[in-house]
Amino acid sequence: MITTPTKIESELATLIIEGLNLDIDREHIDPDGPIFGEGLGLDSIDALELGMLLSSTYHVTITPGDKKNDEIFKSLRSLGQYVEQHRQA
């Protein structure tokens, strides 16, 4: 069962779909589901692109190779929480 996404999760889902040219509807993305691998099928190249999108859109910094990235990118929900905590207006 897909839970209802928060505002930031909906924004991020749209950013991921449009920025990475995914052929999926936002409503089919589970906020608690994995983003990489079995989830949306994203890979390490997508991670770099997503990091750049997050930086340009929300002014957050994602450092490639940082051990925290696995937790940050675990799901749309965890990514949304990170963006909310670290975004700059």
HTML snippet that shows the backbone in 3Dmol.js (N, CA, C, O; Angstrom):
<script src="https://3Dmol.org/build/3Dmol-min.js"></script>
<div id="view" style="width:600px;height:400px;position:relative"></div>
<script>
const pdb = `
ATOM      1  N   MET A   1       0.839  -1.185   0.000  1.00  0.00           N
ATOM      2  CA  MET A   1       0.000   0.000   0.000  1.00  0.00           C
ATOM      3  C   MET A   1       0.883   1.248   0.000  1.00  0.00           C
ATOM      4  O   MET A   1       1.798   1.364   0.816  1.00  0.00           O
ATOM      5  N   ILE A   2       0.615   2.161  -0.897  1.00  0.00           N
ATOM      6  CA  ILE A   2       1.386   3.396  -1.003  1.00  0.00           C
ATOM      7  C   ILE A   2       0.801   4.431  -0.053  1.00  0.00           C
ATOM      8  O   ILE A   2      -0.398   4.708  -0.076  1.00  0.00           O
ATOM      9  N   THR A   3       1.674   5.003   0.790  1.00  0.00           N
ATOM     10  CA  THR A   3       1.229   6.029   1.726  1.00  0.00           C
ATOM     11  C   THR A   3       1.146   7.373   1.007  1.00  0.00           C
ATOM     12  O   THR A   3       1.751   7.564  -0.048  1.00  0.00           O
ATOM     13  N   THR A   4       0.402   8.284   1.582  1.00  0.00           N
ATOM     14  CA  THR A   4       0.234   9.612   0.996  1.00  0.00           C
ATOM     15  C   THR A   4       1.519  10.417   1.182  1.00  0.00           C
ATOM     16  O   THR A   4       2.016  10.540   2.301  1.00  0.00           O
ATOM     17  N   PRO A   5       2.059  10.965   0.090  1.00  0.00           N
ATOM     18  CA  PRO A   5       3.293  11.740   0.204  1.00  0.00           C
ATOM     19  C   PRO A   5       3.041  13.132   0.782  1.00  0.00           C
ATOM     20  O   PRO A   5       1.960  13.700   0.632  1.00  0.00           O
ATOM     21  N   THR A   6       4.065  13.661   1.444  1.00  0.00           N
ATOM     22  CA  THR A   6       4.020  15.037   1.924  1.00  0.00           C
ATOM     23  C   THR A   6       4.267  15.964   0.731  1.00  0.00           C
ATOM     24  O   THR A   6       4.543  15.502  -0.376  1.00  0.00           O
ATOM     25  N   LYS A   7       4.168  17.263   0.965  1.00  0.00           N
ATOM     26  CA  LYS A   7       4.390  18.239  -0.111  1.00  0.00           C
ATOM     27  C   LYS A   7       5.795  18.102  -0.686  1.00  0.00           C
ATOM     28  O   LYS A   7       5.965  18.068  -1.905  1.00  0.00           O
ATOM     29  N   ILE A   8       6.803  18.023   0.182  1.00  0.00           N
ATOM     30  CA  ILE A   8       8.182  17.919  -0.303  1.00  0.00           C
ATOM     31  C   ILE A   8       8.400  16.601  -1.037  1.00  0.00           C
ATOM     32  O   ILE A   8       9.134  16.564  -2.025  1.00  0.00           O
ATOM     33  N   GLU A   9       7.781  15.527  -0.577  1.00  0.00           N
ATOM     34  CA  GLU A   9       7.915  14.235  -1.255  1.00  0.00           C
ATOM     35  C   GLU A   9       7.299  14.279  -2.647  1.00  0.00           C
ATOM     36  O   GLU A   9       7.843  13.701  -3.587  1.00  0.00           O
ATOM     37  N   SER A  10       6.174  14.959  -2.782  1.00  0.00           N
ATOM     38  CA  SER A  10       5.551  15.124  -4.102  1.00  0.00           C
ATOM     39  C   SER A  10       6.441  15.954  -5.023  1.00  0.00           C
ATOM     40  O   SER A  10       6.603  15.633  -6.200  1.00  0.00           O
ATOM     41  N   GLU A  11       7.018  17.030  -4.471  1.00  0.00           N
ATOM     42  CA  GLU A  11       7.931  17.868  -5.257  1.00  0.00           C
ATOM     43  C   GLU A  11       9.141  17.060  -5.718  1.00  0.00           C
ATOM     44  O   GLU A  11       9.559  17.151  -6.872  1.00  0.00           O
ATOM     45  N   LEU A  12       9.699  16.266  -4.799  1.00  0.00           N
ATOM     46  CA  LEU A  12      10.872  15.463  -5.132  1.00  0.00           C
ATOM     47  C   LEU A  12      10.543  14.393  -6.162  1.00  0.00           C
ATOM     48  O   LEU A  12      11.343  14.127  -7.059  1.00  0.00           O
ATOM     49  N   ALA A  13       9.375  13.781  -6.040  1.00  0.00           N
ATOM     50  CA  ALA A  13       8.963  12.768  -7.015  1.00  0.00           C
ATOM     51  C   ALA A  13       8.891  13.390  -8.406  1.00  0.00           C
ATOM     52  O   ALA A  13       9.358  12.798  -9.379  1.00  0.00           O
ATOM     53  N   THR A  14       8.312  14.574  -8.500  1.00  0.00           N
ATOM     54  CA  THR A  14       8.229  15.269  -9.785  1.00  0.00           C
ATOM     55  C   THR A  14       9.622  15.615 -10.302  1.00  0.00           C
ATOM     56  O   THR A  14       9.905  15.446 -11.488  1.00  0.00           O
ATOM     57  N   LEU A  15      10.486  16.096  -9.420  1.00  0.00           N
ATOM     58  CA  LEU A  15      11.858  16.437  -9.799  1.00  0.00           C
ATOM     59  C   LEU A  15      12.592  15.209 -10.336  1.00  0.00           C
ATOM     60  O   LEU A  15      13.285  15.289 -11.350  1.00  0.00           O
ATOM     61  N   ILE A  16      12.438  14.083  -9.660  1.00  0.00           N
ATOM     62  CA  ILE A  16      13.102  12.844 -10.082  1.00  0.00           C
ATOM     63  C   ILE A  16      12.564  12.385 -11.434  1.00  0.00           C
ATOM     64  O   ILE A  16      13.337  12.058 -12.335  1.00  0.00           O
ATOM     65  N   ILE A  17      11.257  12.362 -11.571  1.00  0.00           N
ATOM     66  CA  ILE A  17      10.634  11.898 -12.821  1.00  0.00           C
ATOM     67  C   ILE A  17      11.034  12.781 -13.999  1.00  0.00           C
ATOM     68  O   ILE A  17      11.449  12.282 -15.045  1.00  0.00           O
ATOM     69  N   GLU A  18      10.908  14.085 -13.825  1.00  0.00           N
ATOM     70  CA  GLU A  18      11.205  15.008 -14.923  1.00  0.00           C
ATOM     71  C   GLU A  18      12.706  15.164 -15.153  1.00  0.00           C
ATOM     72  O   GLU A  18      13.166  15.183 -16.294  1.00  0.00           O
ATOM     73  N   GLY A  19      13.463  15.276 -14.065  1.00  0.00           N
ATOM     74  CA  GLY A  19      14.904  15.492 -14.185  1.00  0.00           C
ATOM     75  C   GLY A  19      15.660  14.299 -14.725  1.00  0.00           C
ATOM     76  O   GLY A  19      16.671  14.454 -15.410  1.00  0.00           O
ATOM     77  N   LEU A  20      15.166  13.092 -14.413  1.00  0.00           N
ATOM     78  CA  LEU A  20      15.842  11.879 -14.872  1.00  0.00           C
ATOM     79  C   LEU A  20      15.092  11.201 -16.011  1.00  0.00           C
ATOM     80  O   LEU A  20      15.439  10.096 -16.427  1.00  0.00           O
ATOM     81  N   ASN A  21      14.064  11.873 -16.508  1.00  0.00           N
ATOM     82  CA  ASN A  21      13.273  11.366 -17.643  1.00  0.00           C
ATOM     83  C   ASN A  21      12.742   9.950 -17.418  1.00  0.00           C
ATOM     84  O   ASN A  21      12.906   9.074 -18.267  1.00  0.00           O
ATOM     85  N   LEU A  22      12.108   9.739 -16.269  1.00  0.00           N
ATOM     86  CA  LEU A  22      11.541   8.426 -15.965  1.00  0.00           C
ATOM     87  C   LEU A  22      10.145   8.304 -16.551  1.00  0.00           C
ATOM     88  O   LEU A  22       9.397   9.280 -16.616  1.00  0.00           O
ATOM     89  N   ASP A  23       9.811   7.117 -16.967  1.00  0.00           N
ATOM     90  CA  ASP A  23       8.487   6.845 -17.528  1.00  0.00           C
ATOM     91  C   ASP A  23       7.618   6.205 -16.444  1.00  0.00           C
ATOM     92  O   ASP A  23       7.310   5.015 -16.497  1.00  0.00           O
ATOM     93  N   ILE A  24       7.231   7.022 -15.461  1.00  0.00           N
ATOM     94  CA  ILE A  24       6.419   6.552 -14.338  1.00  0.00           C
ATOM     95  C   ILE A  24       5.556   7.714 -13.860  1.00  0.00           C
ATOM     96  O   ILE A  24       5.956   8.873 -13.960  1.00  0.00           O
ATOM     97  N   ASP A  25       4.392   7.406 -13.349  1.00  0.00           N
ATOM     98  CA  ASP A  25       3.522   8.434 -12.781  1.00  0.00           C
ATOM     99  C   ASP A  25       3.911   8.674 -11.330  1.00  0.00           C
ATOM    100  O   ASP A  25       4.257   7.739 -10.608  1.00  0.00           O
ATOM    101  N   ARG A  26       3.852   9.928 -10.912  1.00  0.00           N
ATOM    102  CA  ARG A  26       4.204  10.283  -9.538  1.00  0.00           C
ATOM    103  C   ARG A  26       3.400   9.485  -8.519  1.00  0.00           C
ATOM    104  O   ARG A  26       3.913   9.128  -7.458  1.00  0.00           O
ATOM    105  N   GLU A  27       2.143   9.206  -8.840  1.00  0.00           N
ATOM    106  CA  GLU A  27       1.265   8.486  -7.918  1.00  0.00           C
ATOM    107  C   GLU A  27       1.719   7.047  -7.677  1.00  0.00           C
ATOM    108  O   GLU A  27       1.283   6.415  -6.715  1.00  0.00           O
ATOM    109  N   HIS A  28       2.588   6.528  -8.541  1.00  0.00           N
ATOM    110  CA  HIS A  28       3.056   5.154  -8.395  1.00  0.00           C
ATOM    111  C   HIS A  28       4.358   5.050  -7.602  1.00  0.00           C
ATOM    112  O   HIS A  28       4.917   3.964  -7.453  1.00  0.00           O
ATOM    113  N   ILE A  29       4.828   6.168  -7.103  1.00  0.00           N
ATOM    114  CA  ILE A  29       6.046   6.159  -6.297  1.00  0.00           C
ATOM    115  C   ILE A  29       5.654   6.098  -4.827  1.00  0.00           C
ATOM    116  O   ILE A  29       4.974   6.985  -4.311  1.00  0.00           O
ATOM    117  N   ASP A  30       6.096   5.038  -4.167  1.00  0.00           N
ATOM    118  CA  ASP A  30       5.837   4.858  -2.740  1.00  0.00           C
ATOM    119  C   ASP A  30       6.865   5.681  -1.964  1.00  0.00           C
ATOM    120  O   ASP A  30       8.064   5.440  -2.110  1.00  0.00           O
ATOM    121  N   PRO A  31       6.434   6.649  -1.141  1.00  0.00           N
ATOM    122  CA  PRO A  31       7.383   7.468  -0.391  1.00  0.00           C
ATOM    123  C   PRO A  31       8.311   6.653   0.512  1.00  0.00           C
ATOM    124  O   PRO A  31       9.416   7.094   0.828  1.00  0.00           O
ATOM    125  N   ASP A  32       7.863   5.466   0.925  1.00  0.00           N
ATOM    126  CA  ASP A  32       8.678   4.625   1.798  1.00  0.00           C
ATOM    127  C   ASP A  32       9.459   3.563   1.031  1.00  0.00           C
ATOM    128  O   ASP A  32      10.260   2.838   1.622  1.00  0.00           O
ATOM    129  N   GLY A  33       9.234   3.464  -0.273  1.00  0.00           N
ATOM    130  CA  GLY A  33       9.923   2.469  -1.091  1.00  0.00           C
ATOM    131  C   GLY A  33      11.324   2.922  -1.464  1.00  0.00           C
ATOM    132  O   GLY A  33      11.628   4.114  -1.418  1.00  0.00           O
ATOM    133  N   PRO A  34      12.178   1.976  -1.831  1.00  0.00           N
ATOM    134  CA  PRO A  34      13.548   2.332  -2.210  1.00  0.00           C
ATOM    135  C   PRO A  34      13.595   3.136  -3.506  1.00  0.00           C
ATOM    136  O   PRO A  34      12.800   2.918  -4.420  1.00  0.00           O
ATOM    137  N   ILE A  35      14.529   4.055  -3.565  1.00  0.00           N
ATOM    138  CA  ILE A  35      14.715   4.864  -4.767  1.00  0.00           C
ATOM    139  C   ILE A  35      15.608   4.123  -5.761  1.00  0.00           C
ATOM    140  O   ILE A  35      15.357   4.134  -6.966  1.00  0.00           O
ATOM    141  N   PHE A  36      16.641   3.487  -5.246  1.00  0.00           N
ATOM    142  CA  PHE A  36      17.609   2.808  -6.107  1.00  0.00           C
ATOM    143  C   PHE A  36      17.347   1.310  -6.138  1.00  0.00           C
ATOM    144  O   PHE A  36      16.623   0.773  -5.300  1.00  0.00           O
ATOM    145  N   GLY A  37      17.947   0.646  -7.120  1.00  0.00           N
ATOM    146  CA  GLY A  37      17.805  -0.802  -7.243  1.00  0.00           C
ATOM    147  C   GLY A  37      16.388  -1.198  -7.567  1.00  0.00           C
ATOM    148  O   GLY A  37      15.826  -0.760  -8.571  1.00  0.00           O
ATOM    149  N   GLU A  38      15.807  -2.026  -6.721  1.00  0.00           N
ATOM    150  CA  GLU A  38      14.472  -2.577  -6.978  1.00  0.00           C
ATOM    151  C   GLU A  38      13.358  -1.537  -6.953  1.00  0.00           C
ATOM    152  O   GLU A  38      12.273  -1.789  -7.475  1.00  0.00           O
ATOM    153  N   GLY A  39      13.603  -0.386  -6.363  1.00  0.00           N
ATOM    154  CA  GLY A  39      12.572   0.650  -6.293  1.00  0.00           C
ATOM    155  C   GLY A  39      12.299   1.268  -7.651  1.00  0.00           C
ATOM    156  O   GLY A  39      11.548   0.716  -8.455  1.00  0.00           O
ATOM    157  N   LEU A  40      12.911   2.413  -7.903  1.00  0.00           N
ATOM    158  CA  LEU A  40      12.731   3.108  -9.179  1.00  0.00           C
ATOM    159  C   LEU A  40      13.747   2.657 -10.223  1.00  0.00           C
ATOM    160  O   LEU A  40      13.698   3.086 -11.375  1.00  0.00           O
ATOM    161  N   GLY A  41      14.662   1.791  -9.811  1.00  0.00           N
ATOM    162  CA  GLY A  41      15.653   1.279 -10.747  1.00  0.00           C
ATOM    163  C   GLY A  41      16.776   2.252 -11.055  1.00  0.00           C
ATOM    164  O   GLY A  41      17.456   2.109 -12.071  1.00  0.00           O
ATOM    165  N   LEU A  42      16.982   3.234 -10.199  1.00  0.00           N
ATOM    166  CA  LEU A  42      18.038   4.213 -10.428  1.00  0.00           C
ATOM    167  C   LEU A  42      19.401   3.604 -10.120  1.00  0.00           C
ATOM    168  O   LEU A  42      19.510   2.664  -9.332  1.00  0.00           O
ATOM    169  N   ASP A  43      20.444   4.153 -10.753  1.00  0.00           N
ATOM    170  CA  ASP A  43      21.799   3.656 -10.544  1.00  0.00           C
ATOM    171  C   ASP A  43      22.714   4.797 -10.098  1.00  0.00           C
ATOM    172  O   ASP A  43      22.245   5.898  -9.808  1.00  0.00           O
ATOM    173  N   SER A  44      24.022   4.530 -10.045  1.00  0.00           N
ATOM    174  CA  SER A  44      24.965   5.522  -9.527  1.00  0.00           C
ATOM    175  C   SER A  44      25.047   6.776 -10.402  1.00  0.00           C
ATOM    176  O   SER A  44      25.262   7.872  -9.885  1.00  0.00           O
ATOM    177  N   ILE A  45      24.880   6.632 -11.703  1.00  0.00           N
ATOM    178  CA  ILE A  45      24.865   7.810 -12.583  1.00  0.00           C
ATOM    179  C   ILE A  45      23.645   8.671 -12.267  1.00  0.00           C
ATOM    180  O   ILE A  45      23.731   9.898 -12.221  1.00  0.00           O
ATOM    181  N   ASP A  46      22.505   8.008 -12.050  1.00  0.00           N
ATOM    182  CA  ASP A  46      21.290   8.736 -11.665  1.00  0.00           C
ATOM    183  C   ASP A  46      21.497   9.457 -10.339  1.00  0.00           C
ATOM    184  O   ASP A  46      20.990  10.561 -10.145  1.00  0.00           O
ATOM    185  N   ALA A  47      22.244   8.835  -9.423  1.00  0.00           N
ATOM    186  CA  ALA A  47      22.504   9.453  -8.120  1.00  0.00           C
ATOM    187  C   ALA A  47      23.264  10.762  -8.291  1.00  0.00           C
ATOM    188  O   ALA A  47      22.955  11.752  -7.627  1.00  0.00           O
ATOM    189  N   LEU A  48      24.255  10.771  -9.178  1.00  0.00           N
ATOM    190  CA  LEU A  48      25.011  12.004  -9.428  1.00  0.00           C
ATOM    191  C   LEU A  48      24.116  13.083 -10.027  1.00  0.00           C
ATOM    192  O   LEU A  48      24.167  14.244  -9.620  1.00  0.00           O
ATOM    193  N   GLU A  49      23.299  12.687 -10.993  1.00  0.00           N
ATOM    194  CA  GLU A  49      22.378  13.645 -11.610  1.00  0.00           C
ATOM    195  C   GLU A  49      21.375  14.171 -10.591  1.00  0.00           C
ATOM    196  O   GLU A  49      21.072  15.364 -10.564  1.00  0.00           O
ATOM    197  N   LEU A  50      20.862  13.273  -9.753  1.00  0.00           N
ATOM    198  CA  LEU A  50      19.902  13.679  -8.731  1.00  0.00           C
ATOM    199  C   LEU A  50      20.552  14.634  -7.738  1.00  0.00           C
ATOM    200  O   LEU A  50      19.928  15.606  -7.314  1.00  0.00           O
ATOM    201  N   GLY A  51      21.792  14.365  -7.368  1.00  0.00           N
ATOM    202  CA  GLY A  51      22.514  15.267  -6.475  1.00  0.00           C
ATOM    203  C   GLY A  51      22.626  16.667  -7.053  1.00  0.00           C
ATOM    204  O   GLY A  51      22.469  17.654  -6.334  1.00  0.00           O
ATOM    205  N   MET A  52      22.898  16.758  -8.357  1.00  0.00           N
ATOM    206  CA  MET A  52      22.989  18.070  -9.014  1.00  0.00           C
ATOM    207  C   MET A  52      21.624  18.755  -9.062  1.00  0.00           C
ATOM    208  O   MET A  52      21.526  19.967  -8.870  1.00  0.00           O
ATOM    209  N   LEU A  53      20.569  17.972  -9.320  1.00  0.00           N
ATOM    210  CA  LEU A  53      19.214  18.539  -9.331  1.00  0.00           C
ATOM    211  C   LEU A  53      18.843  19.086  -7.956  1.00  0.00           C
ATOM    212  O   LEU A  53      18.264  20.167  -7.848  1.00  0.00           O
ATOM    213  N   LEU A  54      19.176  18.337  -6.910  1.00  0.00           N
ATOM    214  CA  LEU A  54      18.868  18.779  -5.546  1.00  0.00           C
ATOM    215  C   LEU A  54      19.639  20.048  -5.204  1.00  0.00           C
ATOM    216  O   LEU A  54      19.109  20.954  -4.562  1.00  0.00           O
ATOM    217  N   SER A  55      20.883  20.101  -5.637  1.00  0.00           N
ATOM    218  CA  SER A  55      21.706  21.279  -5.378  1.00  0.00           C
ATOM    219  C   SER A  55      21.145  22.513  -6.072  1.00  0.00           C
ATOM    220  O   SER A  55      21.050  23.581  -5.467  1.00  0.00           O
ATOM    221  N   SER A  56      20.775  22.369  -7.340  1.00  0.00           N
ATOM    222  CA  SER A  56      20.284  23.534  -8.077  1.00  0.00           C
ATOM    223  C   SER A  56      18.867  23.940  -7.682  1.00  0.00           C
ATOM    224  O   SER A  56      18.514  25.116  -7.763  1.00  0.00           O
ATOM    225  N   THR A  57      18.057  22.977  -7.256  1.00  0.00           N
ATOM    226  CA  THR A  57      16.667  23.275  -6.912  1.00  0.00           C
ATOM    227  C   THR A  57      16.497  23.708  -5.461  1.00  0.00           C
ATOM    228  O   THR A  57      15.796  24.677  -5.170  1.00  0.00           O
ATOM    229  N   TYR A  58      17.148  22.980  -4.550  1.00  0.00           N
ATOM    230  CA  TYR A  58      16.941  23.224  -3.118  1.00  0.00           C
ATOM    231  C   TYR A  58      18.181  23.768  -2.414  1.00  0.00           C
ATOM    232  O   TYR A  58      18.135  24.060  -1.219  1.00  0.00           O
ATOM    233  N   HIS A  59      19.282  23.906  -3.142  1.00  0.00           N
ATOM    234  CA  HIS A  59      20.530  24.415  -2.576  1.00  0.00           C
ATOM    235  C   HIS A  59      21.016  23.565  -1.406  1.00  0.00           C
ATOM    236  O   HIS A  59      21.519  24.088  -0.411  1.00  0.00           O
ATOM    237  N   VAL A  60      20.859  22.247  -1.537  1.00  0.00           N
ATOM    238  CA  VAL A  60      21.411  21.324  -0.549  1.00  0.00           C
ATOM    239  C   VAL A  60      22.648  20.677  -1.156  1.00  0.00           C
ATOM    240  O   VAL A  60      22.751  20.531  -2.374  1.00  0.00           O
ATOM    241  N   THR A  61      23.574  20.296  -0.308  1.00  0.00           N
ATOM    242  CA  THR A  61      24.800  19.666  -0.771  1.00  0.00           C
ATOM    243  C   THR A  61      24.773  18.183  -0.443  1.00  0.00           C
ATOM    244  O   THR A  61      24.572  17.786   0.705  1.00  0.00           O
ATOM    245  N   ILE A  62      24.979  17.375  -1.471  1.00  0.00           N
ATOM    246  CA  ILE A  62      25.125  15.933  -1.309  1.00  0.00           C
ATOM    247  C   ILE A  62      26.549  15.623  -1.752  1.00  0.00           C
ATOM    248  O   ILE A  62      26.902  15.856  -2.908  1.00  0.00           O
ATOM    249  N   THR A  63      27.362  15.107  -0.854  1.00  0.00           N
ATOM    250  CA  THR A  63      28.747  14.821  -1.165  1.00  0.00           C
ATOM    251  C   THR A  63      28.886  13.398  -1.688  1.00  0.00           C
ATOM    252  O   THR A  63      28.576  12.448  -0.970  1.00  0.00           O
ATOM    253  N   PRO A  64      29.348  13.233  -2.930  1.00  0.00           N
ATOM    254  CA  PRO A  64      29.538  11.880  -3.461  1.00  0.00           C
ATOM    255  C   PRO A  64      30.470  11.068  -2.561  1.00  0.00           C
ATOM    256  O   PRO A  64      31.504  11.566  -2.116  1.00  0.00           O
ATOM    257  N   GLY A  65      30.100   9.834  -2.303  1.00  0.00           N
ATOM    258  CA  GLY A  65      30.909   8.948  -1.479  1.00  0.00           C
ATOM    259  C   GLY A  65      30.679   9.076   0.015  1.00  0.00           C
ATOM    260  O   GLY A  65      31.234   8.295   0.788  1.00  0.00           O
ATOM    261  N   ASP A  66      29.875  10.042   0.443  1.00  0.00           N
ATOM    262  CA  ASP A  66      29.588  10.217   1.871  1.00  0.00           C
ATOM    263  C   ASP A  66      28.830   9.002   2.388  1.00  0.00           C
ATOM    264  O   ASP A  66      27.888   8.531   1.750  1.00  0.00           O
ATOM    265  N   LYS A  67      29.240   8.501   3.536  1.00  0.00           N
ATOM    266  CA  LYS A  67      28.612   7.311   4.117  1.00  0.00           C
ATOM    267  C   LYS A  67      27.146   7.536   4.465  1.00  0.00           C
ATOM    268  O   LYS A  67      26.379   6.578   4.553  1.00  0.00           O
ATOM    269  N   LYS A  68      26.749   8.788   4.663  1.00  0.00           N
ATOM    270  CA  LYS A  68      25.350   9.096   4.996  1.00  0.00           C
ATOM    271  C   LYS A  68      24.425   8.988   3.784  1.00  0.00           C
ATOM    272  O   LYS A  68      23.205   8.945   3.945  1.00  0.00           O
ATOM    273  N   ASN A  69      24.981   8.943   2.587  1.00  0.00           N
ATOM    274  CA  ASN A  69      24.157   8.936   1.375  1.00  0.00           C
ATOM    275  C   ASN A  69      23.224   7.737   1.292  1.00  0.00           C
ATOM    276  O   ASN A  69      22.103   7.857   0.799  1.00  0.00           O
ATOM    277  N   ASP A  70      23.677   6.577   1.771  1.00  0.00           N
ATOM    278  CA  ASP A  70      22.801   5.397   1.745  1.00  0.00           C
ATOM    279  C   ASP A  70      21.518   5.660   2.520  1.00  0.00           C
ATOM    280  O   ASP A  70      20.435   5.255   2.097  1.00  0.00           O
ATOM    281  N   GLU A  71      21.642   6.336   3.647  1.00  0.00           N
ATOM    282  CA  GLU A  71      20.462   6.642   4.461  1.00  0.00           C
ATOM    283  C   GLU A  71      19.645   7.775   3.840  1.00  0.00           C
ATOM    284  O   GLU A  71      18.415   7.726   3.839  1.00  0.00           O
ATOM    285  N   ILE A  72      20.322   8.787   3.316  1.00  0.00           N
ATOM    286  CA  ILE A  72      19.628   9.920   2.694  1.00  0.00           C
ATOM    287  C   ILE A  72      18.791   9.450   1.513  1.00  0.00           C
ATOM    288  O   ILE A  72      17.636   9.849   1.372  1.00  0.00           O
ATOM    289  N   PHE A  73      19.367   8.603   0.665  1.00  0.00           N
ATOM    290  CA  PHE A  73      18.703   8.143  -0.553  1.00  0.00           C
ATOM    291  C   PHE A  73      17.948   6.827  -0.372  1.00  0.00           C
ATOM    292  O   PHE A  73      17.592   6.178  -1.356  1.00  0.00           O
ATOM    293  N   LYS A  74      17.706   6.438   0.856  1.00  0.00           N
ATOM    294  CA  LYS A  74      17.007   5.174   1.126  1.00  0.00           C
ATOM    295  C   LYS A  74      15.607   5.166   0.519  1.00  0.00           C
ATOM    296  O   LYS A  74      15.169   4.160  -0.040  1.00  0.00           O
ATOM    297  N   SER A  75      14.913   6.290   0.633  1.00  0.00           N
ATOM    298  CA  SER A  75      13.535   6.392   0.129  1.00  0.00           C
ATOM    299  C   SER A  75      13.225   7.857  -0.161  1.00  0.00           C
ATOM    300  O   SER A  75      13.989   8.754   0.195  1.00  0.00           O
ATOM    301  N   LEU A  76      12.114   8.073  -0.799  1.00  0.00           N
ATOM    302  CA  LEU A  76      11.656   9.435  -1.048  1.00  0.00           C
ATOM    303  C   LEU A  76      11.413  10.156   0.282  1.00  0.00           C
ATOM    304  O   LEU A  76      11.672  11.353   0.404  1.00  0.00           O
ATOM    305  N   ARG A  77      10.921   9.427   1.260  1.00  0.00           N
ATOM    306  CA  ARG A  77      10.648  10.008   2.579  1.00  0.00           C
ATOM    307  C   ARG A  77      11.944  10.477   3.243  1.00  0.00           C
ATOM    308  O   ARG A  77      12.009  11.598   3.748  1.00  0.00           O
ATOM    309  N   SER A  78      12.974   9.628   3.245  1.00  0.00           N
ATOM    310  CA  SER A  78      14.239  10.018   3.880  1.00  0.00           C
ATOM    311  C   SER A  78      14.907  11.158   3.111  1.00  0.00           C
ATOM    312  O   SER A  78      15.521  12.035   3.718  1.00  0.00           O
ATOM    313  N   LEU A  79      14.792  11.153   1.798  1.00  0.00           N
ATOM    314  CA  LEU A  79      15.336  12.242   0.989  1.00  0.00           C
ATOM    315  C   LEU A  79      14.594  13.545   1.287  1.00  0.00           C
ATOM    316  O   LEU A  79      15.213  14.603   1.400  1.00  0.00           O
ATOM    317  N   GLY A  80      13.283  13.467   1.413  1.00  0.00           N
ATOM    318  CA  GLY A  80      12.485  14.643   1.753  1.00  0.00           C
ATOM    319  C   GLY A  80      12.855  15.220   3.105  1.00  0.00           C
ATOM    320  O   GLY A  80      12.927  16.438   3.271  1.00  0.00           O
ATOM    321  N   GLN A  81      13.091  14.344   4.074  1.00  0.00           N
ATOM    322  CA  GLN A  81      13.482  14.806   5.404  1.00  0.00           C
ATOM    323  C   GLN A  81      14.834  15.510   5.354  1.00  0.00           C
ATOM    324  O   GLN A  81      15.032  16.543   5.994  1.00  0.00           O
ATOM    325  N   TYR A  82      15.759  14.941   4.588  1.00  0.00           N
ATOM    326  CA  TYR A  82      17.080  15.559   4.456  1.00  0.00           C
ATOM    327  C   TYR A  82      16.969  16.942   3.812  1.00  0.00           C
ATOM    328  O   TYR A  82      17.565  17.906   4.290  1.00  0.00           O
ATOM    329  N   VAL A  83      16.209  17.028   2.735  1.00  0.00           N
ATOM    330  CA  VAL A  83      16.051  18.309   2.036  1.00  0.00           C
ATOM    331  C   VAL A  83      15.414  19.340   2.962  1.00  0.00           C
ATOM    332  O   VAL A  83      15.867  20.483   3.016  1.00  0.00           O
ATOM    333  N   GLU A  84      14.374  18.952   3.687  1.00  0.00           N
ATOM    334  CA  GLU A  84      13.709  19.886   4.613  1.00  0.00           C
ATOM    335  C   GLU A  84      14.682  20.404   5.670  1.00  0.00           C
ATOM    336  O   GLU A  84      14.630  21.578   6.038  1.00  0.00           O
ATOM    337  N   GLN A  85      15.567  19.537   6.158  1.00  0.00           N
ATOM    338  CA  GLN A  85      16.503  19.924   7.216  1.00  0.00           C
ATOM    339  C   GLN A  85      17.670  20.760   6.703  1.00  0.00           C
ATOM    340  O   GLN A  85      18.243  21.546   7.457  1.00  0.00           O
ATOM    341  N   HIS A  86      18.034  20.598   5.419  1.00  0.00           N
ATOM    342  CA  HIS A  86      19.245  21.226   4.914  1.00  0.00           C
ATOM    343  C   HIS A  86      19.043  22.250   3.799  1.00  0.00           C
ATOM    344  O   HIS A  86      20.014  22.838   3.322  1.00  0.00           O
ATOM    345  N   ARG A  87      17.821  22.466   3.385  1.00  0.00           N
ATOM    346  CA  ARG A  87      17.594  23.384   2.261  1.00  0.00           C
ATOM    347  C   ARG A  87      17.850  24.821   2.681  1.00  0.00           C
ATOM    348  O   ARG A  87      17.688  25.200   3.840  1.00  0.00           O
ATOM    349  N   GLN A  88      18.253  25.596   1.699  1.00  0.00           N
ATOM    350  CA  GLN A  88      18.489  27.017   1.912  1.00  0.00           C
ATOM    351  C   GLN A  88      17.563  27.780   0.981  1.00  0.00           C
ATOM    352  O   GLN A  88      17.444  27.447  -0.198  1.00  0.00           O
ATOM    353  N   ALA A  89      16.924  28.782   1.501  1.00  0.00           N
ATOM    354  CA  ALA A  89      15.952  29.553   0.712  1.00  0.00           C
ATOM    355  C   ALA A  89      16.605  30.340  -0.388  1.00  0.00           C
ATOM    356  O   ALA A  89      15.922  31.038  -1.138  1.00  0.00           O
TER     357      ALA A  89
END
`;
const viewer = $3Dmol.createViewer("view");
viewer.addModel(pdb, "pdb");
viewer.setStyle({}, {cartoon: {color: "spectrum"}});
viewer.zoomTo();
viewer.render();
</script>
